[in-house]
Amino acid sequence: MTGIILLVGAFLIYRSFQPPERHASGAAMANVVIPQLSAQAQEGETLFNRSCASCHGKNAAGQDGIAPPLVHKIYEPGHHGDVSFLLAAKNGVRAHHWQFGDMPAVDEITDLELDTIIVYVRERQRATGIN
């Protein structure tokens, strides 16, 4: 009986150090300014919607409990250069800024498509004041 009490006590102590469970609401996480996009960014938006929006949300505004917004100061060009987006999509990336878990690689996307998506994301960022 003492062993069971100790086991339950150890479990309760362990659980007290765990972050509270969150349920994904999928709500947008960023207020994104919707600019007039260049032709290349419009193409990037189409590709983004096909390959990225299911996680990163409409307009790259993120989805609460699912994936972070790409229109966010963390992803400004001086902190995450274009190659960071390219590598994350091609290879996946370990979670390091957010608690959404690791990002898997995006299958069936070319470097040229990723370059066009990056143009789209950067135009959205600039319109929102992220340079």
C-alpha positions as CSV (number, residue, x, y, z in Angstrom):
1,M,0.0,0.0,0.0
2,T,2.8,2.4,0.8
3,G,4.3,1.7,-2.6
4,I,1.1,2.8,-4.3
5,I,0.9,6.0,-2.2
6,L,4.5,6.8,-3.1
7,L,3.9,6.1,-6.8
8,V,0.8,8.3,-6.9
9,G,2.7,11.0,-5.0
10,A,5.6,10.9,-7.5
11,F,3.1,11.1,-10.4
12,L,1.4,14.1,-8.9
13,I,4.8,15.9,-8.4
14,Y,5.8,15.0,-12.0
15,R,2.5,16.4,-13.3
16,S,3.0,19.6,-11.4
17,F,6.1,20.4,-13.5
18,Q,4.3,19.8,-16.8
19,P,2.8,22.8,-18.7
20,P,-1.0,22.8,-18.6
21,E,-2.6,21.1,-21.5
22,R,-3.9,23.4,-24.2
23,H,-6.5,22.6,-26.7
24,A,-6.0,23.9,-30.3
25,S,-8.5,26.5,-31.1
26,G,-7.1,27.2,-34.6
27,A,-7.7,30.9,-34.1
28,A,-5.4,33.3,-36.0
29,M,-2.5,34.4,-33.8
30,A,-1.5,37.6,-35.6
31,N,-3.2,40.7,-37.0
32,V,-2.0,40.7,-40.6
33,V,-2.3,43.7,-42.9
34,I,-3.5,42.7,-46.3
35,P,-1.5,44.6,-48.8
36,Q,-1.8,44.8,-52.6
37,L,0.6,42.0,-53.5
38,S,3.0,41.9,-56.4
39,A,2.4,39.3,-59.1
40,Q,5.1,37.1,-57.7
41,A,3.7,37.3,-54.2
42,Q,0.2,36.5,-55.5
43,E,1.6,33.3,-57.0
44,G,3.3,32.7,-53.7
45,E,0.0,33.1,-51.9
46,T,-1.5,30.4,-54.0
47,L,1.4,28.1,-53.3
48,F,1.3,29.0,-49.6
49,N,-2.4,28.2,-49.4
50,R,-1.7,24.8,-51.1
51,S,1.3,23.8,-49.0
52,C,1.5,25.9,-45.8
53,A,-1.8,27.4,-44.8
54,S,-3.2,24.2,-43.3
55,C,-0.8,24.7,-40.5
56,H,0.4,28.3,-40.6
57,G,-3.1,29.6,-41.2
58,K,-4.7,32.0,-43.7
59,N,-2.5,35.0,-44.5
60,A,0.3,33.3,-42.5
61,A,-1.3,34.5,-39.3
62,G,-0.7,31.2,-37.5
63,Q,-3.3,28.9,-35.8
64,D,-3.5,28.8,-32.0
65,G,-2.4,25.3,-30.9
66,I,-1.4,24.2,-34.4
67,A,1.5,26.3,-35.8
68,P,3.0,29.8,-35.4
69,P,2.3,32.9,-37.4
70,L,5.0,33.6,-40.0
71,V,3.9,37.3,-39.9
72,H,5.7,37.8,-36.6
73,K,8.7,39.7,-35.4
74,I,10.5,36.4,-34.7
75,Y,10.6,35.7,-38.4
76,E,11.9,39.1,-39.5
77,P,14.6,38.9,-42.1
78,G,17.4,39.8,-39.7
79,H,16.6,36.9,-37.4
80,H,15.3,34.3,-39.8
81,G,16.7,34.9,-43.3
82,D,15.1,33.5,-46.4
83,V,17.3,30.4,-46.2
84,S,15.7,29.5,-42.8
85,F,12.3,29.2,-44.4
86,L,13.8,27.2,-47.3
87,L,15.6,24.8,-44.9
88,A,12.6,24.4,-42.6
89,A,10.3,23.5,-45.4
90,K,12.8,21.1,-47.1
91,N,14.2,19.4,-44.0
92,G,11.7,20.2,-41.2
93,V,12.9,22.0,-38.1
94,R,13.0,21.3,-34.3
95,A,10.8,23.5,-32.2
96,H,12.8,26.4,-30.7
97,H,10.7,29.5,-30.5
98,W,7.2,28.1,-29.9
99,Q,5.7,25.1,-28.2
100,F,3.9,23.6,-31.2
101,G,6.4,20.7,-31.6
102,D,8.7,20.0,-34.4
103,M,7.8,21.1,-37.9
104,P,8.0,18.2,-40.4
105,A,9.4,18.6,-43.9
106,V,6.9,19.7,-46.5
107,D,6.7,17.0,-49.2
108,E,6.5,17.7,-52.9
109,I,7.6,21.4,-52.9
110,T,10.4,22.8,-55.1
111,D,13.0,25.3,-54.2
112,L,11.5,27.7,-56.8
113,E,8.0,27.3,-55.2
114,L,9.6,28.0,-51.8
115,D,11.3,31.1,-53.1
116,T,7.9,32.4,-54.4
117,I,6.3,31.6,-51.0
118,I,9.0,33.5,-49.2
119,V,8.3,36.6,-51.4
120,Y,4.7,36.3,-50.3
121,V,5.5,36.0,-46.6
122,R,8.0,38.9,-46.8
123,E,5.4,41.2,-48.5
124,R,2.9,40.3,-45.8
125,Q,5.5,41.0,-43.1
126,R,6.5,44.4,-44.5
127,A,2.9,45.5,-44.8
128,T,2.5,44.6,-41.1
129,G,5.6,46.6,-40.1
130,I,8.0,43.7,-39.9
131,N,11.2,44.6,-41.8
